[in-house]
Amino acid sequence: MTFTKTEYLCFLNTLFYDQAKRMTEIYKHYPSHDAFNAGISTAELSPTIQKRQASFSPDRFQENCAKNDIKIITIMDADYPSLLKEIANPPLVLYYKGDQKLFNDPCIAIVGPRKCSPYGKEVAKKMTEGLVGSFRIVSGLARGIDTIAHLATLKYDHPPIAVIGSGLDVIYPYENKDLFKKVAESGLLVSEFPLHTSPKPHHFPQRNRIISGLSKGVLVCEAGLKSGSLLTAQMALEQNRDVFTCPGSIFSDYSKGPHQLIKDGAILVQSPQDILNELSPQLDLFSFASATEKNSPPSHDLSEEEQELLAHIAPCPISLESLLSVSKKAVHEVLQVLSLLESKGIITQSRNHYSVCSHPSDCTIQV
């Protein structure tokens, strides 16, 4: 049997899903199924590989994914995440549930340990709330910091990207089953592991390179000196990404990781604004591909100042800090324009974020 390019990549993925580097090397040496068969003699194939090769059915594989509402994107596809393709060892196959367009949004990863302190939880919550209007938040759906970051983004109706260390039909940790469902329904749930793959310890470092690879920067909220979050930070540096971290108590083990990162050159941040100041010159933070027509600015007769500020608010809810960063205006100037837009019923404020009214055309314009 001869496989198409996509089928061949999926075939390799079922064989070497937990050996990403080896899978990439094999693909480079044998870029097609025919080349694979010609290049590797039967004697060199293990009995397990021979068995899987004989039993692999592309049609059945696709049917199983479809039954679980799972879609596939490969590194050959034009819509494969461009930033992820830049890393040294990108996944050849990604399985996903949700809105594929979110791959195109500017992303930042927020990571930390499963066991975290109350301080770490508060840091993750506040930093996420300050960044959610400017970036798509990426994390790993694990306990602790990951969960806090995902919940904070969903609270502001700005669904996150979650990259997991198992197949997309395997919920882990199980207590996050509701969060798992919400991310799949409104955000983007991603894995390089095929269906029925259970989570194993070595899957998570492999998963972490995707979290950092999708992102322009990585924020480490807390970490011990042997934390997986430090591995994510190291991968981010290798991928030429910015690494941010928050200082903590010198008496806390949870602060040892961030303090070591700062010694090694990570960017110390004390507020979301520090990250915005660092990254905003690099990209248009507010050009979200997933912004929908319903969030387009209303066609009221507005001043230039109102139109300019509204253009930043329209794609998604945004914090005052983010508005100040992108508008380059003084606080009193921004507050004055925001007050005018609110009085006209065009924008609304909720949880310290500004957003366009759901039905601005129905709002009463006050003059």
N, C-alpha and C positions, 0 to 999 in steps of 0.2 A: 504493500500500500504506500502511495505517495501522499504526503500531507502538504497542504498549502502552508505559506509562511506563518500565518496566524496559528494554524493547527500545530505546526511544529514547535512554535514557542510555547504553546500550552502543554504540549507533550513534554518538552524539557522541564517546564515548571512542575509538572506532576512527579518528575523523577528527582529533581534537585532543588525543590522549593526551600529546603533549609540549608542549602549550600550555595548561597547566592553568587559568591565569587567563582566557584567551580562552574556553575551554570553559565555565567558570562564567558568564561574561558572556552567552554565547549562550543558555545554559539559562535565565538570568533573563529574557532578552528573549523567548525562544521556549520556553516550558515544556512544549510537546508537539510531536510530529512534524508534526501538521497546522499548528500555528502556525509552525513552522520553514519549511514549504513555502509557507505563505501570506505569511510575512514577508520571505522572501528570494527574489527573482525569479530565474529561470533565468540571466538575464544576469549576476547578481551572484555566481553560483556558479562557482568555478573548474572547469575540465574534470576535475581530479582528484576534487573533491568530488562532482561529478555522476556520475562513474564509480563511485565508492564507494557513493553512495546507491542507484544502480541495482542494484549487485551485492550489497548487504548483505542477508544472509538470517539472520533471528533464529534459525531452527531450526538452520541449519548452524553458526552461531556457538555456540549452546548445546551442540551435539554435539561440537564441537572442544574446548570446555572440559571436557566430561564425559570424553572420551577421555583427557585429560591429568590427570584427577582434580582439576580446578580448579573451585572454587565461586565464586559472585559475590554480592556484597552491594552495594546502592546506598544513596545518601544518604536515599532515601525509606523504607527498611526500618526497622522498629522496633528491630532488633538491630544497626544500624549503631553503631560505637563512639561513645558519647555525648561523650567528651572530645574526640575528633577533630572532631566536628560543630561544636564551639565555635570552631574557628580561622577566620581570615578567608577562606581559600580552600580548603575541604576537598575532597578528591577525590570526584567524583560516583559513581565506581565503584571498588570494590576487588576484586581477584582474590586468592584465598587457597587455600592447601593446609594441612591440619592441623585443629587443634582451635579452632573459632570461639569457644568459651567463654573462651579466654584474653584476648580483647579486653576482657572485663569485669574482669580482674585489675588491681590497682594496679601501674603500670609506672614504671620509671625507665630512661632512655636512657643508655648508656655508649658514648662515641664518642672517636675519636682518629685520628691519621694512619695511612695504610697503611705508611709507613716510620716506625718508631718506635725509640726507644732501649731498651736493656735495662731501664733505670729505668722507662720508660713501660709496658713489658710487665708488670713486677712490680706497678706501681700498678694497672693494669687487672685483673690477676689477684686481688690482695688485696682491692680494693674490690668486685669482683664476688662473691667468696666471702663477704664480710661482708654483702652486700645480698640475696643470692639467696634467703634464707629469708624475706625481707620484701617483696620486689617481684618482679614479672615483669620480666626484663631485656630491653630492646629495643635492637637495633643494626642494622647495615646489611650484614652478611655479607661485608664487604670484607676485604682483607688487613690484617694488623697488629692494631690494638686491637680492631676488631670481632670478628675471629676469636678472639682470646684471650677476650673476654667471652662469646661463644657457647659455646666449649669448656668454660669454667669452669662455666657453668650446667648444661650437659649432664652434667658430671662429678658433680654433686650431684643428678642425676635431677630437675632442675627446668627443663624445656625452655623455650627463649627464644622471643621474637618477632623475626623477621628481616624487614626491609623492604628490597627490592632495587630496582635501577634498570633492570631489564629485564623481559621477559615471564617468567612462571613456568616456561616450558619452555626457557628459555635460562640455562644455568649460567655464572655469572661471579662471580669468577674461577674458571677451570676446576679449579685445584688444590684448590678448596673443594668439589668435587663430593660427597665423602662427608659433609661437614658440611651441605651443602645438603639431602641426602637425610635425614639424621638430624633436622634441624629440621622438614622437611616431614612426617616420620612421627610425631614425638612433640610438636612444638611448633606454631608457626604461621609460615608463610611467606607474605608479603604483597607485593603490587605493585599500582600503578594502571595499569600498562602491559599492553596486551593481548598475546595469544600472538604469538610470533615476533618480538617487539620486541627488537632488539639494544641493548646498553648504549652510551649516548653520553654525552659529558662533561656536557651540560646536563641529563641525566636525574637526576644525583645531587643537585644542589641542590634540585630538585623533590622527589626522594625524601626528602630530609632533613626537610622540613616535616612529613612523616607520622611520622617517627621521634620528633620532638619533640612533635607533636600528640597522639600516643597516650600520652604520658608526663606524670607529675606534675612531673618535673624532668629535667634533662640534666646528666650528669657528663662534663666534658672532661678526659681523662687527660693528653694532650699535644697540642700544636698549634703549627705555625709561624704567623707573622703573616698568611699568605695561605692558611691551611688551610681546607678545607671544614668542619672541625669548628667553626671560629669562625662560619661561616655558620649552622650548626645552632644554635649558642648564640644568635646574633642572632635567628633565627626563634623560638627558645624564649622569649626576652624579649618579642617581639612577641605571642606567644601567651599571655602572662602565666604562664609557667612559671618555676620556680626554676632557676638555672644554678649549678652547682658546679664547682670545679676544684681541682687539686692543684698546689702550688708545686713548682718544680724548681730545678735549678742555674742561676745567673745566667750561666753560660758556655755554656749549651746553647741552640741555636736552637729545640729542641723545647719549651723552657719559655717562649719569648717570647709565645706565644699565651695560655697560662694566666695569666702575669703581667699581660698587658694586660687580660684579663678581670677579674682581681682589682682592677686600677686602676679599671675601669669599674663595679665594684660586685658582681661575682660573689661567691658564698660560698666562701671558702677552706676546704677540708676536708683533714684529715690522717688521717682514719680513717673507715670506714663509719658509725661512731657519730655523727659530725658530721652526716651526711645524715639518719640516723634521728631525731636530735634535732630537726632542722628540719622534717621532713615528717610525723612520727608524729602530731602533734596534728591534722593535716588530714584523716586518713582512718584507717580500720581496716585496718592493714597486713596483717592475717592472715586476712581474710575472703575467701580465694581462691575464686572461683566454680568452679574446676576441681577443688577438693578432692573426693575420691571417698569412697565409703562405707568402702572398705578402710582409710582413714586416720582413721576416726572413733575417738575415745577409747574404750578398753575400759571395760566396765561393772564394774570392780572396786570394792571398797569403799575409796575414797580419801578423804583429808582434804581440806578446802576448799583448802588451799594447793596440794596435789598436783593437784586438779582444775583449779584456775585456771591453773597453769603448763602442764598437759597440753593445755588448750584452745588455747594458743598454739603448741604443738609439733605438734598433730594435722594441720593442713592440709598442711604441707610441712616439710622439714628447715629448722632455724633455728639461727643461731649464738648463742653465749652473749651477745655484745654486743647482739643484737636482743632476746633474752629480758630482759636487764637494762633495756633501754629501755622495753619495753612493760609489764613487770611493776611497774616503779617500786620494786623491792626492792633491798636491799643484796646485794653479791656473795655473802657467806657464806650468806645466807638462800636464795638461788637455788641455789647449789651443794649445799646440804643437801637441798633438795627433789629436785633432779636425781639425787642419789645414792640417795635412797629409791626413786624411780621406776625407776632402773636396777637396783637390787637386787631389785625385784619383777618384773623382766623385761618391763616395759611400754615402756620407751624404750631406745634404743641410741645410742651416739655414734660418729660416723665423720667424719674430716676436719674436726674442730672444729665439727661441726653435730650437733644432736640430732634424732632422728626417732622416730616410733612404730614398734614392732616390726612386721614384715610380718604376723605371725600372733600377735598378743598373746594371743588366746584359748588358744593352745597353750603359752604360757609358764608356767613353774612359779612360783607366787607364794610368795615367801619371807617368813616373819614372824619 
